[in-house]
Amino acid sequence: MKKIKVLVVDDSPVYRALLSELINSDPDLEVVATAEDPLEARELIKVHNPDVLTLDIEMPKMNGVQFLKNLMRLRPMPVVMISTLTQHGAEATLAALEYGAVDYFPKPSVDRTGEIASDKKRVIEKIKMAAGANVTSGTAVAKPKTQSKLSVPKHNDHIEVVAIGASTGGTEAVKQVLSMLPANMPPIIITQHISAMFSTSFAQRLNENSDIQVKELSANRAPLVAGCAYLAPGDKHLVVVRRGAHLYCQLDDRPAVNRHKPSVDVMFDTVAETVGDKAIGVILTGMGQDGAKGMLRMKELGAKTIAQDQASSVVWGMPRVAAEMGAALSVVDLHSVAGKICHYLSPDS
């Protein structure tokens, strides 16, 4: 079988060597070249035509985000960012995902390089997944030229919560869905597979691009309020509970489910148990199958359920499994997800 060709771009010779050794240890992958800066990378891309690029953010001559922006405009290709676990690194990584990077993995400090080797399986998995990703889905190329605000019925009391789950490609997909929804929405809860260092910045980006007030759930428990959306932090599950006549979302520290914490299945399961048919479940782009079983439980209890389609997904994993299991009432492209949510808010839907 033909190997996946990888170009490693990093200004550190230590990391170039470490990543090359790690990637070449898998029989399906091959590092065809390494570059210490984007200008060298640009020439090597022409020579080797790699299938995947791993791209450091902080580099001389041109930072990785600017290079990515140029690359995705001129020659779109799968890119996995190498991000530092800092606040600046979080914001730069989210910007890179906005410009079309498929995914990222953290870059430890120089004295802790062994952490990448210990996480070898995950890094290799991300590179392989990127090789088959739809690289235009997260970029401006795939977005509609106009995004008009939708409206919802004044009386939508039959829906108490909208639950959204996503993984790879989801930072932009979730942002696009929320940006099209009006302010008078029922409460929204969101589980996105993301590092704990990045979730606060992600919530802020969602809030800046939406009429809905978006916040990361930082306290142990918060009442679900209309017009607000609550994001699971990157290291805790988000669950829904009922206290008397009121719904709350709260943090849950149980172990990872489907290798994820937060897990979409954990969130969907509690929505099914607590809210039943007064809920809408949405599963967006992502690798794996987290959320599919939970969405099926929601549907079986009468909830409305939506999955993103293959053409508009960066990675059609989670929504594909949901669709194949019969968990989704509707399978629609990303630009139609917000409209379908609003449609289900009508009592006659």
N, C-alpha and C positions, 0 to 999 in steps of 0.2 A: 504494500500500500504506500502511496506517495506521502512523504512526511510533510508536516506543516512547517513552513519556513518562517523563522522568527528573526527580526532585527532588534537588537538590544541597544537602546540609546540612554547613556548615563555618563556623566562627567567623571565619575569615580572609577578608577581602574579596579578597585577592590570589588565594587558591586557588579561591574561588567563581567568580571571573572566568576564571581559567585553565581550570578543569574545564568550565565552561559553554562556553567557546570550543572546547575539545577535543571535547566530546560533540556539540555542534551542527555540527561539521565533517563528521560522518557523516550521509548522507542518510536513514538509517533511524532516527536518534535525534533527540530534541528535549527540551531542558531547559525544562520548563514553569514552573519557579519555583526560587528559591534561598532558603535559610534560614540564619540565623547561629547558631541554637540550637535544641534539641529542642522547646521550647515553641512557637516560631514554626512549626517543621516540622509539629507536630501539627495546627495549624490549616490549613496549606497542603495537607496530605494530604487533609483533608476537602473542600477546594475543588477540587483538581486531580485527585484520584484517580490518582496516578502509577503506572506499571508497575514502576518500579525506583527505589530510594532509594540514593544514595551517602551514606555516613554517617561523619563524622569521629569519632574516639574521644574526644579531649580537647577539651571545650567547656564554656562557662560554664552555670550554672543546673542542668544535668544532663549527666553524661557519656554518650557514645554507647552504651556497653554497657548502662547502666541503661535508657536510652530504648528500645534494641532489645528488651530483655527485656520491657518493658511493651507495646511494639508487637506483638511476636510472640504475646503472650497475647490481646490485644484485636483486632488486625487484621493477621494474618499477610500479609506481602508480601515480594517479593524485595529483599534488602538487600546491598549490597557495601560493606564497611568500608574506610575510608581509615586505614591504620595507620602509625604512626611506627616506624622501624627501630631500636628500642631494646628492651632486655629487658622493660621495663614494657609497651611496645607489643605485644611478642610475646605476653605473658600475657593482655593485654586482648583481643587479636585472637582467640586460641584460645578465650577465654570467649565472645566474640561468636559464633564458629562453633558453639559448644555451644548457644547460645540460638537459633540458627536462621539466622544470616547465611549467605548462599550462598558468598561468596568475599571476597577482600580485595585491595587493591593498596597498595604502599608510598607513603608521603608523604615526599618528601625535605625537607631543611632549607630554610629560607626563601631562603638564598643559592644553592640548587641547584634552583630550580623548573623549570628547563629539562629536568630528568630525566623529569618526567611527560610533557612534550610529546614527548620522544624515544621514550617508550614508549607512544605514542598507540594504536598498533594493538592492543596487549595490553589496555589499559584498555577500549577500545571492545568488544573481543571478550568481556571479562568481563561488561560491562553487558548485552550482547545475550544472552549465555548465561544470565545471571541472570533475564532476562525470561521465559525458558521453563522455569525450574527448578521442581522440586517443593519448595516452601518449607516444607512441614511435616515432611519426612523427617529433618532434623537436629535437630528440637526434641523436647522432652519429650512433646509430644502423640503422636508416632509411636512412642515407646518402650513396650515391654510393661510392664504394671504389676509383674510379678514376673520376675526373671531368676535362675533356678536354675542352679547350677553343673552342668556336664556331667561325664561321666567317660569315661576312655579305657581300653582294654585294657592290662593290665600288660605284655604282650608285643606291642609294635608296632614291632619292629626292621625291618620291611619298609618303613617310611617314615623317611627320614633328615632331611628338612627340609620345612617348610611355608613357602611363599613367598607373600606378600600384596602386591598392588599397588593403589594408589588415587590419586585426584586430587581434583577439586572435590567437597566433601561428605565426603571421606575421613577427615578428622581425627576426626569423630564416629563414622563407620562402623567404622573400625579399632578405636577405643576400645571400641565396643560388642562387637565380635567377641572381642577379647582378654579383656574382662571376664567373658565366659561360659565361657572355657576353663579347665580345671584346671591345676594347677602341673606335673603330670608329663607335659607335652607334649614331643614332639621339638623340636629347635631351630626357631625361627621367624625369618624375615628379612622386612623390610618396606621397601618403597619407596613413599613418599608424596610427591607433588609439593608442595613447601613451600619457603619461603625459608630460606636458611642461618641467618638470625638467629632463626628460629622453631623449628628442628628440635630443639634441645636442650630447650626448654621443652615441646615436644610429647612427646618421649620421657619426660620426667618425669611428665607428666599420664597417659600410658599406664601407666607403672609404678605410679603411685598408685592406679589403678583396676583393677589386675589381680593375680592370684596368680602370674603369670609375671613374672620379673625382666626388665624392659625397659630397654635402654640404647641410646644413640646410638653408632654405631660411630665412635669418635674416633681410635683407633690405626689404623695402616695395615692390620693384619690381626688377627683374633681367631678362636680355635677355636670351632666351633659346639657349644654345650653344651645338653643337654636341660634344659627348664624355663626357658630364656632366649630373649628375642626381641631382635633387633638391627635398629635403624632406620638407614637411609641418611641421612647428613647432607644438608643442603639444597643442597650444591654439589658433591657427588661421587656417582658411580655406586657401587652395592654389587654385588659379584660373588661367586660361590662357586668355590672351588678345592679340589682334593684334594691332600694331601701325605701320601703313604704310605697308611695306613688311616684318616686323619683328615680331616674336612671343616673348611674355614675360610671365613669371609667376609672380604673385603678391599675396600679403596677403589680406585676406578678413575677416573683423571682424563681419560679420552678425551672428545672434544667431545660436546655435547648430541645426543641421539637423539630424533627426533620432537619436537624443540624443547625437550626436557626433560633436565635434569641435577639429580637422578638420574632415570634412565629405567627404567620397569618392564620394557620389552623387553630391555634390557641384563641386568637381573637374571634374568628368566625364561630367556633364552638360555643363560646360564651354568649355571643349574640343569638345563636340558635336557641340556646337554653333559656336565656333571659327575656328575649324580645319576640321570638317566634316569627309570626307572619307580619309583624309590624317593622320590618327591616328590609333594607336593600343591600345586597352584597356585590362587590365589584372586584374582579381579579384582573390585574394588568400584567404587562410584560415581565418575564422573569424566568430564570433557570430553575429546573427541578419541578417539584409537585406540591410544595407547601401551599396550603389553602384550598386545594381541590376537594379534599374530603370534608372539610368544614363547610365549604360552600354547598356541597351536596346535602349536608344536614340542614342548612338554612333553607334550601329549596324544598326539601321534604316536609318542613314545618310551615311552608306557605310563603316564605320570603321571596322577593323578586331578586333575580341574580343575573349578572352581566359579566361576560368575559371578553377581553380584547382579542381581535382576530390576528391571524398569522401575518398578513401583509404589513400591518402597522406596528407589530411587536419587534423590539430589538432582539429578544430571544423568546420564541414561542414555546415555553416549557410549562409553567404553571397554568396559564390559560388554556393551553392545549389539553392538558390532563383533565382540567375541569370540564372542558367541552366534551371530551371523549367519555367521561363518566356520566354525562347527562346532567351535570350540576348547574349548567348555565341555561337560563331561559332564553337569553339573547347573546349572540356572538357578533360583535360589531367592531368597526375600525375605531381607532383612538379618538378621532375627531367627532365621532357620534356617541361616545360614552356619556358625556355630560347631558346631551339631549335625551338619551335613554333613561338616565336617572330622573330627569325632570318629568318624563313621560310616566314613569312608575309612581311619581308623587301625586298624580291625579287619582282621585278615588275611583274613577271609572276604568283605570288601566287593568 
